[in-house]
Amino acid sequence: MKLTNKQAANVTLSAGSNTVYLPKTDAQIRAFTVHNTTANPNELTVVVNGKTLVKKTLSANATDVISPLFNQQLQKDEPLTMTGEGVNVLLTVVEITE
């Protein structure tokens, strides 16, 4: 088994649902930080394979570490999607390859 650290996403979310990461192999979340760039509170939702795992309100201009998803397993082709227009996302994963 080979483990590869990878910055999986460094994006700003647009309106609606955004696919932030679609693993090509099994993976595990290692770091997950978000920053609300707007002047207003923003609703953030994180969904993995159709299941809502995080739903929270980010204060205006706030940064938050999404620690409940540290070590979250992601299966190959299992999309990680998010909503929260104007939120910057920094996601690091370990991809498990052979």
C-alpha positions as a Markdown table, in Angstrom:
| # | Residue | x | y | z |
|---|---|---|---|---|
| 1 | Met | 0.0 | 0.0 | 0.0 |
| 2 | Lys | 1.3 | 3.5 | -0.9 |
| 3 | Leu | 0.0 | 6.7 | 0.7 |
| 4 | Thr | 0.2 | 10.0 | -1.1 |
| 5 | Asn | -0.4 | 13.3 | 0.6 |
| 6 | Lys | -2.3 | 15.7 | -1.8 |
| 7 | Gln | -3.8 | 19.1 | -1.6 |
| 8 | Ala | -7.2 | 18.1 | -3.0 |
| 9 | Ala | -8.8 | 21.5 | -3.2 |
| 10 | Asn | -8.0 | 25.2 | -2.9 |
| 11 | Val | -11.2 | 26.8 | -4.2 |
| 12 | Thr | -13.8 | 29.4 | -3.6 |
| 13 | Leu | -17.4 | 28.0 | -3.6 |
| 14 | Ser | -19.9 | 29.4 | -6.1 |
| 15 | Ala | -23.6 | 29.4 | -5.8 |
| 16 | Gly | -25.3 | 26.0 | -5.5 |
| 17 | Ser | -23.7 | 22.7 | -5.0 |
| 18 | Asn | -19.9 | 22.5 | -5.7 |
| 19 | Thr | -18.0 | 19.2 | -6.2 |
| 20 | Val | -14.9 | 20.0 | -4.2 |
| 21 | Tyr | -13.1 | 16.6 | -4.5 |
| 22 | Leu | -13.8 | 13.4 | -6.4 |
| 23 | Pro | -11.2 | 10.8 | -5.4 |
| 24 | Lys | -9.8 | 8.5 | -8.2 |
| 25 | Thr | -8.8 | 6.1 | -5.4 |
| 26 | Asp | -9.7 | 5.5 | -1.8 |
| 27 | Ala | -8.7 | 8.5 | 0.3 |
| 28 | Gln | -8.7 | 10.0 | 3.8 |
| 29 | Ile | -9.2 | 13.6 | 4.8 |
| 30 | Arg | -6.2 | 15.0 | 6.7 |
| 31 | Ala | -6.9 | 18.8 | 6.9 |
| 32 | Phe | -10.0 | 20.8 | 6.1 |
| 33 | Thr | -10.2 | 24.5 | 6.6 |
| 34 | Val | -12.8 | 27.0 | 5.4 |
| 35 | His | -12.9 | 30.8 | 5.3 |
| 36 | Asn | -16.0 | 32.9 | 4.8 |
| 37 | Thr | -14.9 | 35.8 | 2.6 |
| 38 | Thr | -18.3 | 37.6 | 2.8 |
| 39 | Ala | -19.4 | 40.4 | 5.1 |
| 40 | Asn | -22.4 | 38.3 | 6.2 |
| 41 | Pro | -22.8 | 35.0 | 8.0 |
| 42 | Asn | -22.8 | 32.1 | 5.5 |
| 43 | Glu | -24.4 | 28.6 | 5.7 |
| 44 | Leu | -21.9 | 25.9 | 5.0 |
| 45 | Thr | -23.0 | 22.3 | 4.1 |
| 46 | Val | -20.6 | 19.4 | 3.5 |
| 47 | Val | -22.0 | 16.3 | 1.8 |
| 48 | Val | -20.2 | 13.0 | 1.1 |
| 49 | Asn | -21.8 | 10.7 | -1.3 |
| 50 | Gly | -25.3 | 12.2 | -0.8 |
| 51 | Lys | -25.0 | 12.2 | 3.1 |
| 52 | Thr | -24.8 | 15.6 | 4.9 |
| 53 | Leu | -21.9 | 15.3 | 7.4 |
| 54 | Val | -21.5 | 19.0 | 8.4 |
| 55 | Lys | -24.0 | 21.8 | 8.4 |
| 56 | Lys | -23.0 | 25.0 | 10.2 |
| 57 | Thr | -23.1 | 28.8 | 10.0 |
| 58 | Leu | -19.8 | 30.6 | 9.4 |
| 59 | Ser | -19.6 | 34.1 | 10.8 |
| 60 | Ala | -18.7 | 37.0 | 8.5 |
| 61 | Asn | -14.9 | 36.9 | 7.6 |
| 62 | Ala | -14.4 | 33.8 | 9.8 |
| 63 | Thr | -12.0 | 30.9 | 9.4 |
| 64 | Asp | -12.9 | 27.5 | 10.7 |
| 65 | Val | -11.2 | 24.1 | 10.9 |
| 66 | Ile | -13.7 | 21.3 | 10.0 |
| 67 | Ser | -12.1 | 18.9 | 12.5 |
| 68 | Pro | -15.1 | 16.5 | 12.7 |
| 69 | Leu | -14.1 | 15.3 | 9.2 |
| 70 | Phe | -10.4 | 14.6 | 10.0 |
| 71 | Asn | -9.7 | 11.0 | 9.1 |
| 72 | Gln | -13.0 | 10.7 | 7.2 |
| 73 | Gln | -12.7 | 7.9 | 4.7 |
| 74 | Leu | -13.7 | 8.6 | 1.1 |
| 75 | Gln | -14.2 | 5.8 | -1.3 |
| 76 | Lys | -13.1 | 5.9 | -5.0 |
| 77 | Asp | -15.6 | 8.0 | -7.0 |
| 78 | Glu | -17.5 | 9.2 | -3.9 |
| 79 | Pro | -18.0 | 12.9 | -4.3 |
| 80 | Leu | -17.4 | 15.5 | -1.6 |
| 81 | Thr | -19.7 | 18.4 | -2.4 |
| 82 | Met | -20.3 | 21.7 | -0.6 |
| 83 | Thr | -22.6 | 24.7 | -0.6 |
| 84 | Gly | -21.7 | 28.1 | 0.8 |
| 85 | Glu | -21.2 | 30.8 | -1.9 |
| 86 | Gly | -18.0 | 32.8 | -1.3 |
| 87 | Val | -16.4 | 30.3 | 1.1 |
| 88 | Asn | -12.8 | 29.5 | 0.5 |
| 89 | Val | -12.0 | 25.8 | 1.0 |
| 90 | Leu | -8.5 | 24.2 | 1.6 |
| 91 | Leu | -8.7 | 20.4 | 1.7 |
| 92 | Thr | -5.8 | 18.0 | 2.1 |
| 93 | Val | -6.1 | 14.2 | 1.7 |
| 94 | Val | -4.1 | 11.1 | 1.8 |
| 95 | Glu | -4.8 | 8.9 | -1.3 |
| 96 | Ile | -4.3 | 5.2 | -0.8 |
| 97 | Thr | -2.8 | 3.5 | -3.8 |
| 98 | Glu | -1.0 | 0.3 | -4.5 |
